[in-house]
Amino acid sequence: MLKKGEKIVLKIDKIVYGGEGLGFYNDLAVFVPMSVPGDVLEVEVISLKKNYARALIHKIIKPSEDRVEDHSKVSFEDFHGCDFAMLKYEKQLAYKKEMVREVIEKIGKTTNFILHETIGAEKPLYYRNKVIEPFAKNKGRIISGFYKRRSHEVFEVSENHLQSKLANKVIRELKKELNKASISVYNEHTHSGILRHVMVRTNSKNEAMLVLIIKGKLKKELEDVIKKTVGICPEIKSAYISINNRRTNFALGEKNILILGEPTISEEMFGISFNMSPNSFFQINLEQTKKLYGKAIEYFGEIQNKNIVDAYSGTGTIAMILSEKAKKVYGIELVEAASRDAIKTAEQNNIKNTEFINGKVEEKLIELIDSGEKIDGIIFDPPRKGIESSVLTKVAEINLNEIVYISCNPSTFARDVGILESHGYYLKEVQPVDMFPQTSHIELVGKIVKK
Ligand SMILES: C[S@@+](CC[C@H](N)C(=O)[O-])C[C@H]1O[C@@H](n2cnc3c(N)ncnc32)[C@H](O)[C@@H]1O
């Protein structure tokens, strides 16, 4: 009988959906984070259930050919918080494709679709345009960084390899000023202390938005820290303090106070300039977003003279790109600030054939359909939890030729495809796009058509 704490030798057979490696020890499934098919490992069992165990790599006995050259690293922390960085980049793409296949077949119960190779990134490092890091205190110093796996303990790295170099610089300089001013750090257990998170957004013009998220009230010493940081980093074009007095894991606060500069920074995509405020959603990898949206638009076929709905429209990126050709595009989005950003962007770009509706897709899309408005196509880009089944049932009633579905969570995508299949549609094609290199996160776009 295997015991917790025991060290065993394990060969890894495959990577399962979620990103962990799987091997078998006397028929018992053992899941090992940061492991690669073909690895022979000495692992330490950290938890034991009836049907499976979890273990951490203790030593690499024989590395898989798919592993990166540096075999001295074994853990999430060693790889700067990236759970796929132990894989060669082309292998990350191949495993993501296989994970997509597996999850759609298993959950969506469909096999007869075209699955394309994952579209990879030319820049698989320093690609993120938004980062949020929690603060912590370590040996008397204010630090920020990543949470260790399955914990709330923060570890700091000298440079975050995923976020832009500018964001690295801004956070480094901010921490120097915070340490000089000796501000207290928030403690989630006692709900006391001030500094909670830092968020930085950057754009391709090398400009930044800094948001310092705190508990408590706006104080002059905090404003001074922000002003000094902006003095050292003139790339910061917008700086906020966000007040979050709630007991929550959600970083951004209920009130964002502009301290310096403009309320938004902007990003250019498909010739359109988009505004981003602290809490509006914007895809975090610009290069890959262009490829993803390009594919999504291609999946629509002819949209001239058609009315299209962009459901879960965020700052209206997809709606505005589609508006170039479509007759009219409706964007439906829950977050008010994002809807406002979308309206502002449309005005600034002189786009007249979009309408942004603020509210839940579950309500507003159904109202739009019930109003008798002609809808020729819908693109969905929901959050991780996917689309409510009532929405899919309603959409199936209006006889669309095609539905385009962008997803950052293949398992809810597969579930939703299953629902649409039961209403006379089928999944024709799936294109995974690697929006999150070095991590096991997967983004895809699917084309669902009428049977
Ligand atoms: C994955 S993002 C897509 C955003 C957009 N397509 C873009 O690229 O900017 C999902 C969006 O859905 C919004 N959202 C979440 N739940 C919603 C709901 N029930 N109804 C409408 N929008 C919702 C979120 O605020 C977020 O902006």
The ligand as a MOL file (V3000), in Angstrom:
LIG
                    3D

  0  0  0     0  0            999 V3000
M  V30 BEGIN CTAB
M  V30 COUNTS 27 29 0 0 0
M  V30 BEGIN ATOM
M  V30 1 C -13.9150 36.3140 -22.2780 0
M  V30 2 S -14.5420 37.9390 -22.0460 0 CHG=1
M  V30 3 C -14.8100 38.4110 -23.7220 0
M  V30 4 C -14.7110 39.8620 -23.9930 0
M  V30 5 C -14.6250 40.3670 -25.4190 0
M  V30 6 N -15.0570 39.4640 -26.4290 0
M  V30 7 C -13.2660 40.8860 -25.7150 0
M  V30 8 O -12.4840 40.1850 -26.3480 0
M  V30 9 O -12.9500 41.9950 -25.2390 0 CHG=-1
M  V30 10 C -16.0700 37.6500 -21.3390 0
M  V30 11 C -16.8720 38.9200 -21.0470 0
M  V30 12 O -18.1590 38.5220 -20.6080 0
M  V30 13 C -18.6010 39.4230 -19.5990 0
M  V30 14 N -19.6820 38.7050 -18.8860 0
M  V30 15 C -19.5810 37.7810 -17.9010 0
M  V30 16 N -20.7890 37.2720 -17.5940 0
M  V30 17 C -21.6830 37.8780 -18.4150 0
M  V30 18 C -23.0910 37.7650 -18.5910 0
M  V30 19 N -23.8080 36.9200 -17.8510 0
M  V30 20 N -23.6750 38.5220 -19.5270 0
M  V30 21 C -22.9400 39.4020 -20.2790 0
M  V30 22 N -21.6060 39.5370 -20.1650 0
M  V30 23 C -20.9800 38.8000 -19.2360 0
M  V30 24 C -17.3570 39.7440 -18.8440 0
M  V30 25 O -17.4910 40.9570 -18.1660 0
M  V30 26 C -16.3220 39.8220 -19.9780 0
M  V30 27 O -16.2070 41.1230 -20.4750 0
M  V30 END ATOM
M  V30 BEGIN BOND
M  V30 1 1 1 2
M  V30 2 1 2 3
M  V30 3 1 2 10
M  V30 4 1 3 4
M  V30 5 1 4 5
M  V30 6 1 5 6
M  V30 7 1 5 7
M  V30 8 2 7 8
M  V30 9 1 7 9
M  V30 10 1 10 11
M  V30 11 1 11 12
M  V30 12 1 11 26
M  V30 13 1 12 13
M  V30 14 1 13 14
M  V30 15 1 13 24
M  V30 16 1 14 15
M  V30 17 1 14 23
M  V30 18 2 15 16
M  V30 19 1 16 17
M  V30 20 1 17 18
M  V30 21 2 17 23
M  V30 22 1 18 19
M  V30 23 2 18 20
M  V30 24 1 20 21
M  V30 25 2 21 22
M  V30 26 1 22 23
M  V30 27 1 24 25
M  V30 28 1 24 26
M  V30 29 1 26 27
M  V30 END BOND
M  V30 END CTAB
M  END
